[in-house]
């Protein structure tokens, strides 16, 4: 997402009040009214939407210097997804009234509308894009989409929620990527070691993977 101008970012912090969240806490909940926004200063969060059929779709991972919850404030509708902390987080809560004041002062309407459109298109396109792909391509594209830098701060179950695959299927694909030295895995995170190979795998130019079962 394109960042806000620094002066506008500073203004939001100045008119907000600090809130701290522990890993696993809910910052924003799907279906709630948009009474304000959160300015994320430190930490990482995941954005998850519950679909009409009850399934969960992991839309994105967001990090420091990101704005959360602005869409529901802009259109006055319910929040379209739930935001939960992946790590301990520090954010500044800004009321809708103060947020609108900053948006007007710094003429942010165009920028925020473009951000909102991009978010909506991402959500609508993810399932359609992944549906026709092989399991390995779905996992590769999901890792690229959800990476913060070269790190994906998610569990295998969370990656499964983002791909629409079973946890066992995701585990198998991650194991092959790990044996091929494309990623490494640790508790609640994965690190991309060979970005070019992962990109090639995501876009049909399949590298040679070690598909032997792990001993």
N, C-alpha and C positions, 0 to 999 in steps of 0.2 A: 504494500500500500504506500502511496506517496505520502511522506510525512507532512504535518502541518508546518507553516512558517514558525520559526523559533519564537518570534514575538507573540504569536497567538498561543503557542504551547505554554509559554511563561505566564500569559494572562489567565489561562485555564487553571494552572497550578495555584496562582495567587488567589483566585476566587473559590477554590475548592478546599476540602478538608481531608486530611490523610486517613486512610483506612488500610489496615494490615490483614492479610489473609494467609492462612496456613495451607499447605498442600492438601488438596481434596475439597477445600471450601468452595462454595458456589458464590461467584461474584454477581452474576446476572442470571435470571431464570426465564426460560421460554414461557410465553403466555402472560408474563407480568407487564404492566403498563410502563411506558418509558418516562420515568420521573426524573432521570438525570443520566449523566455519562460518567465513565471512569477513565482517568488519565493514568495509564500504567507506567510507573516509574521503574519498577524492578520486579523481575520474576517472569515466569512463562505460564500461559493459560491455554486451554483447549476450548474450541467452539464446537458444540454438538447440537444437532437438531433432531428432534423426534419426528419421524415421518408419519403420515396418516395411517400407515399399516402397523405402526408401533415400533418399527425398526429405528435404530439410531444411526445417524450419519455424522461422522467426525469431519467437520468442514475445514478447520484450520487450526494452526498453532500460532499464537501471537506472543510477542515478547515486549521488552521494555521499549518505551517511546512510541507506544501505540494507543489509539483511542478506541474505547469499547462502548457499545450501546448507543451510538449516535443515531442509528437508523430509526429506532422507535421514538426517539425524541423529535426527529425531523418530521416524521409523518404522523405522529400521534397515535400509532397503532401498537399492538402488543409486540413484545420482543419475539423475534423469530427463531432464537436459539438460546441455549444455556451456555454460559461461560464459567468454567471451573478452573481452579488453580492447579497447575502441575507441580509448582514449587512454591515456596513462600513468596508472597507478593506484597509490594507496596504500591498503592494507587491513590489518586486524589479524586474524591467524589465531587462532582459539579452538578448543581441542580439544573433542571431544564431551563428555568428562567435565566440563570447566569450564563448557561451555555449559549442560548439564543443571543444574548447580549454580545458575547465575544464573537460569535459568527457574524453578526451585523457589523460590529466595529472593524473587523479585519476582512470583511467581504469574502467569507469562506464558503458561501452557498454553492458555487460552481464546483469547487474542489470536493466538498462533501457529497454532492450529488454523484460525481464521477466515482468516488469511493463506494458509495452505496450500490450503484449499478454494477460495479465490478464484483462486489460481494455477492449480489443476487445471481449474477451470471455464473459465478464459481459454483454456488450451491446447486443451481439447476443443471449445470453441465457435468458435475462429477459423476453421478450415477450413470448418465447416458454414455459418458466417455468410457467408463470402466466396464460397462456391461458386456461389450463385445470383445474384450481383451482376454488373453490367457492369464492364468494366475500370476506367473512371474512378472508379466508386464504391469499388471494391476499393482502388485507390491512395489515394483520399481518406481512407477509414477507417483504412488502415494508417498513413498519416502522422500522423493524430490519435492513434492508439494508441501509436505509438512515439516521439512527440515528448517531449523533455525541455524543459519550458517551451515556447518556440516554435521550438526547433531540433530537427531530426531528424539525428543524427550518423551517417548511413549513406550508403553508395554506392548507385547505381542497382541493382547486382547484389544487394545486401542487401535492398533494398526488394522486388525481384523475388522473393527467397526468402521474404519475409513475405507476399506476395500470392498466390503460386502462378502468377504470370504470367511470360512470357518477358521477358528484359532489354529487347528491342526494344519490346515492348508498353508496358512501364513507362516507357521513355525517351520514347515518344510522348505518353503521358498527362502526364508531368512537363513536357514542352515546352509543352503546351497550358496547364497551370496557370501556368507561368512567363510566357507571353505575356499571360495574363489578369491578371498581377500578383497572383496568389494566393500564389505562393511565389517565392523566389529560390534559386538553386543555386550551390554552390561545391564545391571539392574535398572529398569525403567528408562533405558535409553539405548540408542543405536548411533554409531558414528560412521559416516561415509568415508571410506578410505580411498576409493577410486571413483571419483565423480564422473569421469569420462565413460568408464565402463557401465556405471549405473544409468547414465543418460542413454547410452547406446542400447542397453537392455530395454529401457522404457520405450524406445522408438524403433523397434524392430531389428536393429542391427545387433543381433544377439551375440554376446561374447560366449566363449566356452566356459560353462559352469561345471563345477564339481558336484554332481548330483548323487554321489554315493551316500548311503545312510551314515549318520554319525555313529561312531562306536561308543 
